[in-house]
Structures are given as structure tokens and as C-alpha cells.
Amino acid sequence: MAKCSSANGGHYRAVANCTDPDTGDIVTFVGDWRNNGSWSKSYCQGASRTMSAGIETKVT
């Protein structure tokens, strides 16, 4: 989950990097873009396992 208390006119979203247990491939799942201090949620889906998590930003 990601939340910015002050987006300063930009946008942010949660990012989850996951590992597929069958192939070992890394799959990235992302949350919705937000700019208003609300939560962006991202999670590993299916049988994939969390490798790392973070936040992505962009200027609009």
C-alpha cells in the first residue's frame, strides 16, 4: 500500500514485484494512480510471492 500526504500536484501508486513459484519469473503488479492522499493498493496475485514493494511517482 502507498499513501502520500502531499502529492504536490503529482501522482503516486503502489507497486508489488512478485515471483512466480513455477517459473521463477518476476511479475509486477501496480495499484491505481492517486493524487489526493488516499491509499493505492497493490498485491501479488495467484500463487506468486512478494519479492519487493514500493511506490512509483509521476509528474502531471
ChimeraX commands (.cxc) that place a marker at each C-alpha (Angstrom):
marker #1 position 0.00,0.00,0.00 radius 0.5
marker #1 position 1.16,3.53,-0.69 radius 0.5
marker #1 position -0.09,6.89,0.53 radius 0.5
marker #1 position 1.34,10.39,0.16 radius 0.5
marker #1 position 0.16,13.10,2.50 radius 0.5
marker #1 position 1.25,15.77,-0.02 radius 0.5
marker #1 position 1.41,14.75,-3.69 radius 0.5
marker #1 position 2.43,18.31,-4.70 radius 0.5
marker #1 position 0.39,18.14,-7.89 radius 0.5
marker #1 position 1.81,14.78,-8.96 radius 0.5
marker #1 position 0.53,11.22,-8.76 radius 0.5
marker #1 position 1.65,8.06,-6.94 radius 0.5
marker #1 position 0.78,4.36,-6.88 radius 0.5
marker #1 position 1.79,1.21,-5.04 radius 0.5
marker #1 position 4.00,-1.34,-6.82 radius 0.5
marker #1 position 4.49,-5.02,-5.89 radius 0.5
marker #1 position 7.25,-7.08,-7.52 radius 0.5
marker #1 position 6.36,-10.75,-7.25 radius 0.5
marker #1 position 7.98,-14.08,-8.10 radius 0.5
marker #1 position 6.07,-16.81,-9.91 radius 0.5
marker #1 position 6.87,-20.02,-7.96 radius 0.5
marker #1 position 6.55,-22.24,-11.05 radius 0.5
marker #1 position 8.76,-20.31,-13.47 radius 0.5
marker #1 position 10.79,-18.00,-11.22 radius 0.5
marker #1 position 9.71,-15.07,-13.40 radius 0.5
marker #1 position 9.32,-11.66,-11.80 radius 0.5
marker #1 position 5.87,-10.15,-12.30 radius 0.5
marker #1 position 4.97,-6.56,-11.39 radius 0.5
marker #1 position 1.51,-5.60,-10.15 radius 0.5
marker #1 position 0.53,-1.94,-9.68 radius 0.5
marker #1 position -2.23,-0.08,-7.88 radius 0.5
marker #1 position -4.36,2.80,-9.12 radius 0.5
marker #1 position -2.78,6.22,-9.65 radius 0.5
marker #1 position -3.72,8.59,-6.78 radius 0.5
marker #1 position -3.08,12.26,-6.02 radius 0.5
marker #1 position -5.36,13.04,-3.10 radius 0.5
marker #1 position -3.79,11.36,-0.05 radius 0.5
marker #1 position -5.82,8.16,-0.36 radius 0.5
marker #1 position -4.36,4.65,-0.37 radius 0.5
marker #1 position -3.14,2.96,-3.56 radius 0.5
marker #1 position -3.13,-0.83,-3.12 radius 0.5
marker #1 position -1.12,-3.46,-4.99 radius 0.5
marker #1 position -0.64,-7.12,-4.14 radius 0.5
marker #1 position 0.79,-10.32,-5.56 radius 0.5
marker #1 position -1.86,-12.39,-7.25 radius 0.5
marker #1 position -2.38,-16.14,-7.55 radius 0.5
marker #1 position 0.45,-18.26,-6.17 radius 0.5
marker #1 position 3.08,-15.53,-6.70 radius 0.5
marker #1 position 5.14,-14.39,-3.72 radius 0.5
marker #1 position 6.27,-10.90,-2.74 radius 0.5
marker #1 position 9.85,-10.09,-3.70 radius 0.5
marker #1 position 9.75,-6.34,-3.02 radius 0.5
marker #1 position 7.29,-3.47,-2.79 radius 0.5
marker #1 position 7.47,0.26,-3.31 radius 0.5
marker #1 position 5.92,3.41,-4.68 radius 0.5
marker #1 position 6.03,4.88,-8.19 radius 0.5
marker #1 position 5.52,8.60,-8.85 radius 0.5
marker #1 position 4.86,10.74,-11.92 radius 0.5
marker #1 position 4.55,14.44,-12.63 radius 0.5
marker #1 position 1.32,15.56,-14.27 radius 0.5
marker link #1:1,2 radius 0.2
marker link #1:2,3 radius 0.2
marker link #1:3,4 radius 0.2
marker link #1:4,5 radius 0.2
marker link #1:5,6 radius 0.2
marker link #1:6,7 radius 0.2
marker link #1:7,8 radius 0.2
marker link #1:8,9 radius 0.2
marker link #1:9,10 radius 0.2
marker link #1:10,11 radius 0.2
marker link #1:11,12 radius 0.2
marker link #1:12,13 radius 0.2
marker link #1:13,14 radius 0.2
marker link #1:14,15 radius 0.2
marker link #1:15,16 radius 0.2
marker link #1:16,17 radius 0.2
marker link #1:17,18 radius 0.2
marker link #1:18,19 radius 0.2
marker link #1:19,20 radius 0.2
marker link #1:20,21 radius 0.2
marker link #1:21,22 radius 0.2
marker link #1:22,23 radius 0.2
marker link #1:23,24 radius 0.2
marker link #1:24,25 radius 0.2
marker link #1:25,26 radius 0.2
marker link #1:26,27 radius 0.2
marker link #1:27,28 radius 0.2
marker link #1:28,29 radius 0.2
marker link #1:29,30 radius 0.2
marker link #1:30,31 radius 0.2
marker link #1:31,32 radius 0.2
marker link #1:32,33 radius 0.2
marker link #1:33,34 radius 0.2
marker link #1:34,35 radius 0.2
marker link #1:35,36 radius 0.2
marker link #1:36,37 radius 0.2
marker link #1:37,38 radius 0.2
marker link #1:38,39 radius 0.2
marker link #1:39,40 radius 0.2
marker link #1:40,41 radius 0.2
marker link #1:41,42 radius 0.2
marker link #1:42,43 radius 0.2
marker link #1:43,44 radius 0.2
marker link #1:44,45 radius 0.2
marker link #1:45,46 radius 0.2
marker link #1:46,47 radius 0.2
marker link #1:47,48 radius 0.2
marker link #1:48,49 radius 0.2
marker link #1:49,50 radius 0.2
marker link #1:50,51 radius 0.2
marker link #1:51,52 radius 0.2
marker link #1:52,53 radius 0.2
marker link #1:53,54 radius 0.2
marker link #1:54,55 radius 0.2
marker link #1:55,56 radius 0.2
marker link #1:56,57 radius 0.2
marker link #1:57,58 radius 0.2
marker link #1:58,59 radius 0.2
marker link #1:59,60 radius 0.2
view
